[in-house]
């Protein structure tokens, strides 16, 4: 598998995306659980029209990873053909502030941190892959340009240290956290166990930016989008988590077909009581 991963990294991006689109459909047709999650999540969000395109885009997001992780950094960032909102980054630099990048599972979320890392240091939160063969590829590939912070207390300390040093950090705010690490908050009008780490880090005084890289058609590259929150996070922890979910919803609606709808965003983690009035299972 490692050999195949490295082989894919050498293929042209248009070909990778064609392979990815096919792979996305094969997974969709072969996995009833994945198919159910994708159908339910797009329907509940009122975005059924994005479903067919989302199947192919999900496959692209996986098959493009070898190229993002294993190719030279200058080659990777050349795939970003345009950037909107970069002035927000430069403003944070001038003000001497750290930057908290919140990047949902939208578009090519891996390339956003890689692009910034070509400019200045960035620390990203990550979960080590379950597959043993993939772990060295993550550290040698993704970790070659980024500082990796494991998703535990030691990783949180690394993130806080980076922000105190006025550097950048990046997290995926729509990942389902573990017991004691989240609160129930609406996400597309349905309770989702939402991490509190993102809103707690926002208290560190850093500039908070939403980021995603739009995947362009025909393997033409990526368009990086950066924007500020529509309003500062305020209220209780649960209220701030709900507000952040609302911000993510607005971002996702810009390119709904490129969101990972097959991800089980609404699962009940082990040890976490289900939200009131819910009969959902893990």
BELZIWO-V444991 format. One record per backbone hydrogen bond with DSSP energy under -0.5 kcal/mol. NH is the residue of the N-H (numbers start at 1). CO is the residue of the C=O. E is the energy in kcal/mol with one decimal. If there is no record, write none. Layout:
BEGIN
NH_CO_E + NH_CO_E
END
This chain:
BEGIN
5_1_-2.5 + 6_2_-2.3 + 7_3_-2.2 + 8_4_-2.6 + 9_5_-1.3 + 10_6_-0.5 + 10_7_-1.4 + 11_8_-1.4 + 16_12_-2.3 + 17_13_-2.6 + 18_14_-1.7 + 19_15_-2.5 + 20_16_-2.8 + 21_17_-2.3 + 22_18_-1.8 + 23_19_-2.6 + 24_20_-2.8 + 25_21_-1.6 + 26_22_-2.2 + 27_23_-2.5 + 28_24_-2.1 + 29_25_-2.6 + 30_26_-1.8 + 31_27_-1.6 + 32_30_-0.6 + 35_31_-2.5 + 36_32_-2.3 + 37_33_-2.4 + 38_34_-2.5 + 39_35_-2.3 + 40_36_-2.8 + 41_37_-2.8 + 42_38_-2.0 + 43_39_-2.0 + 44_40_-2.9 + 45_41_-1.5 + 46_43_-1.4 + 47_42_-3.2 + 50_47_-1.7 + 51_48_-1.9 + 54_50_-2.3 + 55_51_-1.5 + 56_52_-1.1 + 57_53_-2.4 + 58_54_-2.2 + 59_55_-1.2 + 60_56_-2.0 + 61_57_-2.1 + 62_58_-1.0 + 62_59_-0.5 + 63_59_-2.3 + 64_60_-2.1 + 65_62_-1.2 + 67_64_-0.6 + 68_64_-1.7 + 69_65_-2.8 + 70_66_-2.7 + 71_67_-1.0 + 76_72_-2.0 + 77_73_-2.5 + 78_74_-1.1 + 79_76_-1.6 + 80_77_-1.4 + 81_79_-1.0 + 81_222_-2.1 + 82_222_-1.0 + 84_224_-2.6 + 88_85_-1.8 + 89_85_-0.6 + 89_86_-0.5 + 90_86_-2.0 + 91_87_-2.0 + 92_88_-1.7 + 93_89_-2.1 + 94_90_-2.4 + 95_91_-2.0 + 96_93_-1.2 + 97_92_-2.6 + 99_167_-1.5 + 100_207_-3.2 + 101_99_-0.7 + 101_169_-3.0 + 102_100_-0.6 + 102_209_-2.9 + 103_101_-0.6 + 103_171_-2.4 + 104_102_-0.6 + 106_104_-2.8 + 107_258_-2.4 + 108_213_-2.6 + 109_107_-1.4 + 111_108_-0.9 + 112_108_-0.6 + 113_109_-0.6 + 114_110_-1.0 + 115_111_-2.3 + 116_112_-1.8 + 117_113_-2.6 + 118_114_-0.9 + 118_115_-0.7 + 119_116_-2.4 + 120_116_-2.3 + 123_168_-2.1 + 124_147_-2.9 + 125_170_-2.2 + 126_149_-2.3 + 128_126_-0.5 + 134_131_-0.9 + 135_131_-0.9 + 135_132_-0.6 + 136_132_-0.6 + 138_134_-1.9 + 139_135_-2.1 + 140_136_-2.7 + 141_137_-2.1 + 142_137_-0.5 + 143_138_-2.5 + 144_141_-1.2 + 145_141_-0.5 + 145_142_-0.9 + 146_142_-1.2 + 147_122_-2.3 + 148_146_-0.6 + 149_124_-3.1 + 150_148_-0.5 + 151_126_-1.3 + 152_150_-2.5 + 156_152_-2.2 + 157_153_-2.0 + 158_154_-1.7 + 159_155_-2.1 + 160_156_-2.5 + 161_157_-2.5 + 162_158_-2.2 + 163_159_-2.3 + 164_160_-2.4 + 165_161_-1.7 + 166_163_-1.7 + 167_162_-2.8 + 168_121_-1.2 + 169_99_-2.6 + 170_123_-2.2 + 171_101_-2.1 + 173_171_-0.9 + 175_172_-1.3 + 177_175_-0.6 + 181_178_-2.2 + 183_194_-2.2 + 185_192_-2.1 + 187_190_-2.2 + 190_187_-0.6 + 192_185_-2.5 + 194_183_-3.5 + 194_192_-0.7 + 195_175_-0.6 + 196_181_-2.1 + 197_181_-0.5 + 200_196_-2.1 + 201_197_-2.8 + 202_198_-1.5 + 203_200_-1.3 + 204_201_-2.0 + 205_202_-0.8 + 207_98_-2.9 + 209_100_-2.6 + 209_207_-0.6 + 210_227_-3.1 + 211_102_-2.1 + 212_225_-1.9 + 213_106_-0.7 + 214_212_-0.7 + 214_223_-2.9 + 216_214_-0.6 + 216_221_-2.5 + 219_216_-0.8 + 220_217_-1.4 + 222_79_-2.7 + 223_214_-2.2 + 224_82_-2.5 + 224_222_-0.5 + 225_212_-3.0 + 226_84_-2.0 + 227_210_-2.1 + 229_208_-0.7 + 240_236_-2.6 + 241_237_-2.2 + 242_238_-2.2 + 243_239_-2.2 + 244_240_-2.5 + 245_241_-2.2 + 246_242_-2.0 + 247_243_-1.9 + 248_244_-2.3 + 249_245_-2.3 + 250_246_-1.9 + 251_247_-1.7 + 252_248_-2.8 + 253_249_-2.3 + 254_250_-0.5 + 254_251_-1.2 + 255_251_-0.7 + 255_252_-0.9 + 258_255_-2.0 + 259_256_-1.4 + 260_105_-1.8 + 261_259_-1.9 + 263_260_-1.4 + 265_263_-2.5 + 267_264_-1.3 + 269_267_-0.7 + 272_269_-2.1 + 273_271_-0.5 + 278_275_-1.7
END
